[in-house]
Amino acid sequence: MNKFIVVTGGTKGLGRAFAETFAIQGFDVCACARTQSDLDDMREHFNEHFPNVELFTFAADLSKKHDVFHFADFVRSKRSKVDVLINNAGLFLPGAVEDEASGTLETMIETNLYSAYYLTRALLPQMTPYNHGHIFNMCSIASIIAYPNGGSYTIAKFAMLGFTKVLREEMKSKGVKVTAVLPGATWSDSWAGVDLPESRLMQATDIAKLVWGAYDLSDSAVVEEILVRPQLGDL
């Protein structure tokens, strides 16, 4: 049986790049996203380009705790063991603390932190009994640097890095690796329509290659953090 990866926010941008990179290596993939049509398009693409792997898809809004639990139930119905979990689902709402809309902090925390926290807790029983597994948490440059108009998004990403560090310490003796991924500006739908040359931002495949490289190490080694920026620096 193929190894098994779970990717949240898996239909576009970084999530899609992760799913395809691991599929190339023969992993079966379980992906969730909010929009069913995006999941259908992903399935069509996988059927054509990755006929030897299984793709399982589930429509869920992981900012809602009950959707997280339903997705975890779906994952467990497909496999008893999870080799890789990539907590990638996230949302960016620009604004400053003093004037961003009421409720922005709650939305950022629920989407960018709680989703990963609750899904990880739900799926650790698919890793720890095997003394095996690798969890990648998608943090951000915003996890280490406050920047203008970052507001509650930055607060949530700082917290995500803290969660990842705590989890790393707890999982050391249980055979589960934990890696924080801190990318700078990377092309995705969030940057659609921006008047910048393609070379100014990183490609999603750049980050996916780094994640695969961090995964593809011996059991005795772990990359704790992947920090990567565009060559010309942050935007």
N, C-alpha and C positions, 0 to 999 in steps of 0.2 A: 504494500500500500504506500502511496506517495506521502511525503511529509505534508503538513497542514499549516497554513498561515491564515490568520484572521486580520483583516484590514478594515478599519472604520473610515467612513468618508472615502470609499474606495473607487468611485466611478470617474473622478476627475483629478487633474493636477498631480500632486504628490501621491495621493492614495492610489491612483490608477498606475502611476509609475512603479510603486512598490508591488502592487499586485502582478503586473506584467513581468517585472524583473524576477520575482520568485517563481512565477509560472514558467519562465524560460528555463529555470533550474529544476523543473519537474514537481513543484509544489502544487497540491490542490489548494484552492483559494476560497475563502468565505468572506464576502464583502457586504457591507451595508451602506446605504445612502438614503437621503430623504425622498428622492424622486424615483418612482418606479420606472419611468421611461428611460432614465439614465441607466438603471440596472439592466433593463431589457437591451439597450444598446451595447452595454458591456458584455452581456451574455452572447449576443450575436458576434461580436468581435472575437471573443474567446473561442467560440465554436469553430470559427474560421482559422484562427491563428494558433490556438493551443488545444488541438483535438485530443491530446493525450492526458490532459489534466481535467479535474472536475472543478466547476465553479458553482458555488452556492451563493445566492443573493437574498437579501432581506431588506425590505423598506422600513426604515426606522428613523425617528428624530431623537438622537441620543441626548439632547438637552432635557428630555423627559425621562425620569427615572424608570417608569414602567416600560418604556420602549427599550431601555438598556437591558432590563431583565428579560424581556421577550426575545431580544436578539441573543442574549446568552443562552436561553433555552434552545433557540434554534441551532446555535453552534453545537451545543451538547448533543442535540439530536443527530448531528452529522458525524461527529467524531468524539471519542472518549479522550483523546490526547491532542493537545494544541502545541505545536512546535514553536510557532512565532505568533506574537500578538503585536500589532502596530496600532497604537492609539493615535490616530491621525485626524479624526473628526474635529472640526473647529470652525470658528467664526470670528471675523474681525469687524468691529463697529468702531469707526474713528470718533474721537472726541476727547475733550479735556475733562478732568475730574470736576472742575467748577461749573461746567455748563453742559455736560452730556445729558441725554434724556434720562429721566427717572426710570430705574429698572435695568439700565445698561450693565451695571456691575453684576446683578443677578444673572442676566442672560450670558454674560461672558464666563462667569464662574460655572454655571450649569453646563454650558456647551464645551468649554475648553478644559475644565478640570473635573467636575463631577462625573461626566461621561466616562472618562478614563479611569477614575477611581472605582466606580461601581462595576464597570465591566472587568477590570483587572481582578477585583475581589471575586467576582462570579466565575472567572475562568482559571484562577490559580489552582483549583482542584484538578484541572486538566493538565497541569504541569508538575506541581510539587511531588505527587506520588511517584512520578517517573524520575525524579531528581534531574529534570531536564526542562529546557524552554528558554526563550529569549523574548523579552518585552522591550519594545522601542516606544518611547513616549515623545511625541512631537512637541517640542518646546519651541524656542524662537530666539533670535537675537534679543527680542523684547523680554526674554527671561533674565537677561543680565544687564541690559541698558534701558533706562527710561528715555523715551524720545517724544518730541512734540506730537500731540494729537493721538497719543497711544492710550491714555486714560485707563479705563477698566480692562482693556485687552492686555495691557502690560501687567497689571496687577494679577490677572488670571495666569499669565504665562510665568511670572515669577513663582506663583504657587505651584504650577505644574512642574517646574524644575525642583522645587522643594519636595514635592510628592515623589518624584523620581529618585532623588537622593535617599529618602527614607526607605523606599521600596528596595533599592539596591542593597542597603545595609541588611534589611530583613531577609532578603533572598540569597545572600552570599552562601550560607551553609546548606541551602536547599537545592543547589544545582541550577537555579534559574538566573540567567543573566538579565541585567537591566541597563538600558542605554538611553541617555537623553540626547535627542537630536535638535541642534540649535542652528537652523538655517537662516541666512539673511534673505534678501528679496529674491524670490523664485517665481518664474512665470507660472501663472495659474489664471483661472477665471477672474480672480480679484483684481488682476492687472489689465483686464481686457479694455482696449480702447486707449490705454496710456501711450502717449507719444514719446516712446523711448526706443532706442535701437535694441535689437534682440540681444546683443552682446552685453547690455548693461545689467541684465538680470541673469541669474543662474537658470539652468534647465532642471525640470523635475527629475529627469533621468540622472543628472549629476548626483542628486541627493540619494536616489535609489541605489546607485552603484556603491556609494559610501555605506549605506545601510547593509547591503549584501556583503560587502567586505568585512564589516564588523561582525556580522553573523557567521561568516565562513572562517572562523578561527578554531583552534583547538579548545577543548573543554576547560583548559587551565588558564585561558586568557579572556579578558572582557574589555571592550572599549566602553568606558563609562560615559564619555561625552563626545559628540561629534559637533564641532563648531566650524561652520563654513560660511564664507561671505562671497559676494561678487568680487571679481578681481579689482574693480575700481572703488570698492568700499560700499558701505551702507547707503541707502537712499533716505 
